[in-house]
């Protein structure tokens, strides 16, 4: 997935994720807080 910002990337990933999927975030640093944002968005589903 490619996006212009972290919030769009999180929204797209959460929309595409299905039960049983595994998501992998790789990068150098905090990546704009994507880990916490992704976990919070997935928990709200």
GUSEDREN-626344 format. One line per 8 residues: number of its first residue (from 1); their letters; for each residue z, y, x of N, C-alpha, C. Coordinates in nm, 3 decimals. Atoms other than C-alpha are relative to their C-alpha. Layout:
NUM> a> Z Y X Z Y X Z Y X  ...
***
This chain:
1> xxxxxxxx> 0.000 -0.117 0.083 0.000 0.000 0.000 0.000 0.124 0.088  0.004 -0.128 -0.072 -0.070 0.355 0.113 0.032 0.110 -0.100  -0.034 -0.114 0.085 0.077 0.676 -0.031 0.023 0.123 0.086  -0.020 -0.126 -0.071 0.115 1.041 0.062 0.147 0.032 0.025  -0.142 -0.026 -0.020 0.494 1.035 0.030 0.082 -0.122 -0.040  -0.088 0.115 0.021 0.789 0.798 0.008 0.022 -0.027 -0.149  -0.029 0.021 0.142 0.859 0.853 -0.362 -0.116 -0.066 -0.072  0.117 0.063 0.060 0.504 0.763 -0.461 -0.012 -0.144 0.046
9> xxxxxxxx> 0.007 0.136 -0.053 0.511 0.458 -0.236 0.102 -0.090 -0.068  -0.105 0.077 0.069 0.839 0.340 -0.392 -0.042 -0.030 -0.143  0.041 0.019 0.140 0.708 0.392 -0.746 -0.113 -0.103 -0.010  0.111 0.095 0.002 0.387 0.202 -0.668 0.048 -0.142 0.032  -0.051 0.132 -0.038 0.575 -0.085 -0.500 0.080 -0.063 -0.113  -0.082 0.051 0.110 0.821 -0.119 -0.788 -0.088 -0.042 -0.116  0.091 0.034 0.109 0.539 -0.119 -1.041 -0.076 -0.129 0.030  0.079 0.118 -0.037 0.348 -0.388 -0.849 0.086 -0.125 0.020
17> xxxxxxxx> -0.087 0.114 -0.030 0.650 -0.609 -0.771 0.022 -0.087 -0.123  -0.023 0.099 0.105 0.695 -0.925 -0.977 0.118 -0.087 0.040  -0.112 0.087 -0.034 0.992 -1.162 -1.000 -0.041 -0.104 0.105  0.027 0.095 -0.107 1.008 -1.376 -0.688 -0.071 0.061 0.119  0.066 -0.067 -0.113 0.817 -1.127 -0.471 0.103 0.038 0.106  -0.082 -0.050 -0.110 0.956 -1.030 -0.134 -0.070 0.122 0.057  0.055 -0.124 -0.053 0.907 -0.675 -0.008 0.051 0.020 0.142  -0.034 -0.021 -0.140 0.903 -0.593 0.362 -0.031 0.143 0.037
25> xxxxxxxx> 0.018 -0.137 -0.050 0.955 -0.243 0.500 0.013 -0.003 0.151  -0.002 -0.003 -0.146 0.865 -0.202 0.864 -0.031 0.142 0.046  0.027 -0.133 -0.051 0.880 0.117 1.059 0.094 0.035 0.114  -0.077 -0.049 -0.112 1.036 0.321 1.331 0.094 0.110 -0.052  -0.095 -0.098 0.051 1.342 0.492 1.186 0.031 -0.022 -0.147  -0.048 0.009 0.138 1.472 0.563 0.837 -0.112 0.005 -0.103  0.116 -0.004 0.091 1.126 0.615 0.681 0.029 0.078 -0.127  -0.026 -0.085 0.116 1.247 0.890 0.451 0.096 -0.059 -0.100
33> xxxxxxxx> -0.098 0.062 0.090 1.524 0.675 0.304 -0.062 -0.103 -0.093  0.073 0.092 0.088 1.274 0.426 0.161 0.082 -0.123 -0.037  -0.077 0.121 0.029 1.514 0.131 0.186 0.093 0.021 -0.119  -0.095 -0.029 0.109 1.779 0.289 -0.036 -0.074 0.033 -0.130  0.076 -0.039 0.118 1.521 0.437 -0.274 -0.065 -0.124 -0.066  0.064 0.121 0.053 1.342 0.105 -0.311 0.102 -0.091 -0.068  -0.104 0.083 0.060 1.662 -0.089 -0.377 0.050 0.061 -0.131  -0.048 -0.066 0.122 1.778 0.169 -0.634 -0.105 -0.012 -0.112
41> xxxxx> 0.106 0.008 0.102 1.442 0.169 -0.815 -0.015 -0.141 -0.053  0.009 0.139 0.044 1.428 -0.210 -0.825 0.120 -0.038 -0.087  -0.120 0.029 0.079 1.785 -0.225 -0.960 -0.009 0.058 -0.141  0.012 -0.065 0.131 1.688 0.006 -1.249 -0.101 -0.068 -0.089  0.103 0.068 0.079 1.404 -0.221 -1.363 0.057 -0.086 -0.105
***
